[in-house]
Amino acid sequence: MKLRPPGPTYDRQQEADRIRQIEQADRENHKRGKDLEVGSARLIVRDTATGARVSIRVTNGAIFFDPV
């Protein structure tokens, strides 16, 4: 995340925008020790044996690995 540098004087609206940007970025970050739900995004992992990247999906309780 890249924030604009502050202006030479305090500006209430700029500060509100800055806080909004920080809070939005914080919501989009994955937190350690919390459940992770990816929703419509893909979960991509790397196979430690082959190094290949695969996405993981679950359909009707079955787990599938698709090459990326």
TORGURO-238540 format. One record per residue: x, y, z of N, C-alpha, C in turn; residue in one letter; residue number from 0; chain. Coordinates in pm, 1 decimal. Layout:
! TORGURO-238540
+----------+----------+----------+----------+----------+----------+----------+----------+----------+--------+-----+--------+
:      npx :      npy :      npz :     capx :     capy :     capz :      cpx :      cpy :      cpz : residu : num : chaine :
+----------+----------+----------+----------+----------+----------+----------+----------+----------+--------+-----+--------+
:        X :        Y :        Z :        X :        Y :        Z :        X :        Y :        Z :      A : NUM :      A :
...
+----------+----------+----------+----------+----------+----------+----------+----------+----------+--------+-----+--------+
! end
This chain:
! TORGURO-238540
+----------+----------+----------+----------+----------+----------+----------+----------+----------+--------+-----+--------+
:      npx :      npy :      npz :     capx :     capy :     capz :      cpx :      cpy :      cpz : residu : num : chaine :
+----------+----------+----------+----------+----------+----------+----------+----------+----------+--------+-----+--------+
:     85.2 :   -115.9 :      0.0 :      0.0 :      0.0 :      0.0 :     90.7 :    123.4 :      0.0 :      M :   0 :      A :
:     56.2 :    216.9 :    -82.5 :    133.7 :    340.5 :    -93.1 :     41.5 :    458.1 :    -61.4 :      K :   1 :      A :
:     70.1 :    525.9 :     49.7 :     -8.5 :    643.0 :     88.8 :     61.5 :    769.4 :     41.0 :      L :   2 :      A :
:    -18.7 :    869.4 :      9.1 :     39.0 :    998.7 :    -26.8 :    105.1 :   1059.4 :     96.2 :      R :   3 :      A :
:    213.9 :   1133.6 :     76.7 :    274.1 :   1201.2 :    192.1 :    179.1 :   1308.8 :    244.4 :      P :   4 :      A :
:    185.0 :   1338.7 :    372.2 :     95.0 :   1440.5 :    427.6 :    126.4 :   1577.8 :    369.2 :      P :   5 :      A :
:     24.6 :   1662.5 :    363.4 :     41.8 :   1798.8 :    314.6 :    113.6 :   1884.3 :    417.2 :      G :   6 :      A :
:    144.4 :   2007.2 :    380.7 :    217.6 :   2095.5 :    472.3 :    134.0 :   2138.6 :    593.8 :      P :   7 :      A :
:      0.9 :   2130.9 :    580.5 :    -86.6 :   2165.5 :    693.5 :   -187.5 :   2053.1 :    714.3 :      T :   8 :      A :
:   -241.6 :   2049.0 :    834.7 :   -340.7 :   1946.2 :    866.4 :   -467.5 :   1970.5 :    786.2 :      Y :   9 :      A :
:   -514.7 :   1864.5 :    721.7 :   -639.2 :   1872.6 :    644.9 :   -728.3 :   1758.3 :    691.1 :      D :  10 :      A :
:   -839.3 :   1792.0 :    751.3 :   -930.2 :   1692.3 :    808.7 :   -976.2 :   1590.4 :    704.1 :      R :  11 :      A :
:  -1010.3 :   1634.8 :    584.3 :  -1057.6 :   1543.8 :    479.0 :   -945.8 :   1449.7 :    433.4 :      Q :  12 :      A :
:   -824.8 :   1502.7 :    418.2 :   -711.6 :   1416.6 :    379.6 :   -684.8 :   1311.1 :    485.3 :      Q :  13 :      A :
:   -694.0 :   1350.2 :    611.4 :   -672.6 :   1255.1 :    720.6 :   -781.6 :   1148.3 :    720.9 :      E :  14 :      A :
:   -906.5 :   1186.0 :    694.7 :  -1016.4 :   1089.2 :    688.3 :   -993.5 :    992.1 :    573.0 :      A :  15 :      A :
:   -948.8 :   1042.5 :    457.2 :   -918.7 :    955.5 :    342.6 :   -805.1 :    860.1 :    375.2 :      D :  16 :      A :
:   -702.5 :    910.7 :    444.0 :   -586.7 :    828.8 :    482.3 :   -630.9 :    714.5 :    574.4 :      R :  17 :      A :
:   -712.5 :    746.8 :    672.5 :   -761.7 :    645.1 :    765.7 :   -846.6 :    541.8 :    691.6 :      I :  18 :      A :
:   -932.8 :    587.8 :    601.4 :  -1016.8 :    496.8 :    523.4 :   -930.5 :    400.4 :    441.6 :      R :  19 :      A :
:   -823.9 :    451.0 :    378.0 :   -734.6 :    365.3 :    299.2 :   -667.3 :    260.4 :    387.0 :      Q :  20 :      A :
:   -620.0 :    301.0 :    503.4 :   -553.3 :    208.0 :    595.4 :   -650.8 :    101.4 :    642.8 :      I :  21 :      A :
:   -772.6 :    141.8 :    679.7 :   -872.0 :     45.4 :    726.9 :   -913.0 :    -51.9 :    616.5 :      E :  22 :      A :
:   -927.3 :     -3.4 :    493.9 :   -963.0 :    -90.9 :    382.5 :   -851.5 :   -192.0 :    356.6 :      Q :  23 :      A :
:   -727.4 :   -148.3 :    355.8 :   -615.0 :   -239.1 :    334.1 :   -607.5 :   -342.3 :    446.5 :      A :  24 :      A :
:   -635.3 :   -299.3 :    569.1 :   -632.5 :   -390.9 :    682.6 :   -739.7 :   -498.9 :    668.7 :      D :  25 :      A :
:   -859.5 :   -462.0 :    619.9 :   -966.4 :   -561.2 :    600.9 :   -927.9 :   -664.0 :    494.0 :      R :  26 :      A :
:   -851.6 :   -622.5 :    394.3 :   -815.0 :   -712.0 :    284.5 :   -697.5 :   -803.7 :    317.7 :      E :  27 :      A :
:   -625.7 :   -775.4 :    425.2 :   -512.4 :   -858.4 :    464.5 :   -558.8 :   -983.2 :    537.6 :      N :  28 :      A :
:   -484.7 :  -1092.0 :    520.7 :   -512.7 :  -1214.6 :    594.4 :   -443.6 :  -1205.7 :    729.8 :      H :  29 :      A :
:   -516.0 :  -1238.1 :    833.4 :   -463.4 :  -1229.9 :    968.6 :   -416.6 :  -1367.1 :   1016.1 :      K :  30 :      A :
:   -306.5 :  -1369.8 :   1085.3 :   -257.2 :  -1495.6 :   1142.9 :   -346.6 :  -1535.6 :   1259.3 :      R :  31 :      A :
:   -366.5 :  -1665.4 :   1274.2 :   -447.1 :  -1714.8 :   1384.3 :   -596.7 :  -1698.2 :   1363.0 :      G :  32 :      A :
:   -638.1 :  -1662.8 :   1242.2 :   -780.4 :  -1645.0 :   1210.4 :   -818.1 :  -1741.4 :   1099.1 :      K :  33 :      A :
:   -945.7 :  -1778.8 :   1092.4 :   -994.1 :  -1860.3 :    981.9 :   -974.7 :  -1783.6 :    852.3 :      D :  34 :      A :
:   -952.6 :  -1856.8 :    745.3 :   -933.4 :  -1794.7 :    614.7 :  -1040.1 :  -1845.6 :    519.8 :      L :  35 :      A :
:  -1123.9 :  -1756.6 :    472.4 :  -1225.9 :  -1792.1 :    374.2 :  -1195.2 :  -1713.1 :    247.8 :      E :  36 :      A :
:  -1172.3 :  -1783.9 :    137.1 :  -1132.5 :  -1715.2 :     15.0 :  -1250.4 :  -1677.9 :    -72.5 :      V :  37 :      A :
:  -1369.8 :  -1725.1 :    -41.9 :  -1488.8 :  -1689.7 :   -119.6 :  -1475.7 :  -1734.7 :   -263.3 :      G :  38 :      A :
:  -1493.1 :  -1641.8 :   -357.5 :  -1487.5 :  -1678.1 :   -498.8 :  -1344.0 :  -1680.4 :   -552.3 :      S :  39 :      A :
:  -1246.7 :  -1639.0 :   -469.7 :  -1106.8 :  -1642.3 :   -512.3 :  -1054.7 :  -1785.8 :   -508.5 :      A :  40 :      A :
:   -940.4 :  -1808.8 :   -572.7 :   -880.2 :  -1942.0 :   -570.9 :   -778.6 :  -1952.4 :   -457.7 :      R :  41 :      A :
:   -764.6 :  -2071.9 :   -402.2 :   -659.5 :  -2101.1 :   -306.1 :   -551.0 :  -2173.9 :   -384.1 :      L :  42 :      A :
:   -435.1 :  -2110.7 :   -398.3 :   -326.5 :  -2167.9 :   -477.2 :   -213.1 :  -2205.6 :   -383.6 :      I :  43 :      A :
:   -165.3 :  -2329.3 :   -398.9 :    -53.6 :  -2379.9 :   -319.2 :     49.9 :  -2440.6 :   -413.4 :      V :  44 :      A :
:    169.7 :  -2460.1 :   -361.2 :    277.5 :  -2519.8 :   -440.2 :    303.6 :  -2661.2 :   -389.3 :      R :  45 :      A :
:    310.3 :  -2755.9 :   -482.0 :    342.4 :  -2895.1 :   -449.3 :    488.9 :  -2899.9 :   -407.1 :      D :  46 :      A :
:    515.7 :  -2945.4 :   -284.9 :    652.8 :  -2944.5 :   -234.1 :    742.9 :  -3043.9 :   -306.4 :      T :  47 :      A :
:    686.2 :  -3149.0 :   -364.7 :    767.8 :  -3248.4 :   -434.7 :    804.0 :  -3203.5 :   -576.3 :      A :  48 :      A :
:    706.8 :  -3148.9 :   -648.6 :    730.8 :  -3114.0 :   -788.8 :    750.5 :  -2964.5 :   -811.9 :      T :  49 :      A :
:    707.6 :  -2883.7 :   -715.5 :    716.3 :  -2739.2 :   -731.6 :    602.9 :  -2681.0 :   -814.0 :      G :  50 :      A :
:    513.2 :  -2766.9 :   -862.8 :    401.1 :  -2719.5 :   -945.1 :    300.8 :  -2644.6 :   -858.9 :      A :  51 :      A :
:    240.7 :  -2541.7 :   -916.9 :    134.9 :  -2466.1 :   -849.1 :      0.4 :  -2528.4 :   -884.6 :      R :  52 :      A :
:    -84.2 :  -2547.7 :   -783.2 :   -217.4 :  -2603.7 :   -804.8 :   -319.0 :  -2522.1 :   -725.6 :      V :  53 :      A :
:   -440.4 :  -2515.8 :   -777.8 :   -548.3 :  -2453.2 :   -701.5 :   -630.6 :  -2564.6 :   -638.8 :      S :  54 :      A :
:   -685.6 :  -2535.5 :   -523.5 :   -765.1 :  -2633.7 :   -449.1 :   -909.9 :  -2589.4 :   -454.6 :      I :  55 :      A :
:   -997.9 :  -2683.3 :   -488.9 :  -1141.3 :  -2653.9 :   -486.3 :  -1213.7 :  -2771.7 :   -424.3 :      R :  56 :      A :
:  -1329.1 :  -2743.8 :   -367.8 :  -1411.7 :  -2847.2 :   -305.1 :  -1547.5 :  -2845.5 :   -373.6 :      V :  57 :      A :
:  -1590.8 :  -2963.0 :   -421.2 :  -1721.0 :  -2976.6 :   -484.4 :  -1793.2 :  -3093.7 :   -420.7 :      T :  58 :      A :
:  -1906.8 :  -3067.5 :   -361.6 :  -1986.0 :  -3170.4 :   -294.0 :  -1902.4 :  -3251.8 :   -196.2 :      N :  59 :      A :
:  -1815.2 :  -3185.5 :   -122.4 :  -1734.2 :  -3250.9 :    -21.3 :  -1608.5 :  -3317.0 :    -73.3 :      G :  60 :      A :
:  -1587.0 :  -3321.3 :   -204.5 :  -1467.3 :  -3380.7 :   -261.9 :  -1364.6 :  -3272.0 :   -292.0 :      A :  61 :      A :
:  -1237.2 :  -3298.6 :   -261.8 :  -1129.9 :  -3202.9 :   -284.2 :  -1064.0 :  -3231.4 :   -417.9 :      I :  62 :      A :
:  -1047.9 :  -3124.9 :   -499.3 :   -985.1 :  -3137.4 :   -629.8 :   -865.4 :  -3044.0 :   -637.8 :      F :  63 :      A :
:   -762.1 :  -3086.6 :   -709.2 :   -643.1 :  -3006.7 :   -731.6 :   -631.6 :  -2981.0 :   -880.9 :      F :  64 :      A :
:   -636.0 :  -2854.4 :   -919.1 :   -629.7 :  -2817.0 :  -1059.7 :   -496.9 :  -2746.8 :  -1088.0 :      D :  65 :      A :
:   -429.7 :  -2784.3 :  -1197.1 :   -303.9 :  -2715.1 :  -1229.4 :   -331.1 :  -2567.6 :  -1257.7 :      P :  66 :      A :
:   -237.1 :  -2485.1 :  -1222.4 :   -250.7 :  -2340.5 :  -1245.6 :   -162.4 :  -2302.2 :  -1361.6 :      V :  67 :      A :
+----------+----------+----------+----------+----------+----------+----------+----------+----------+--------+-----+--------+
! end
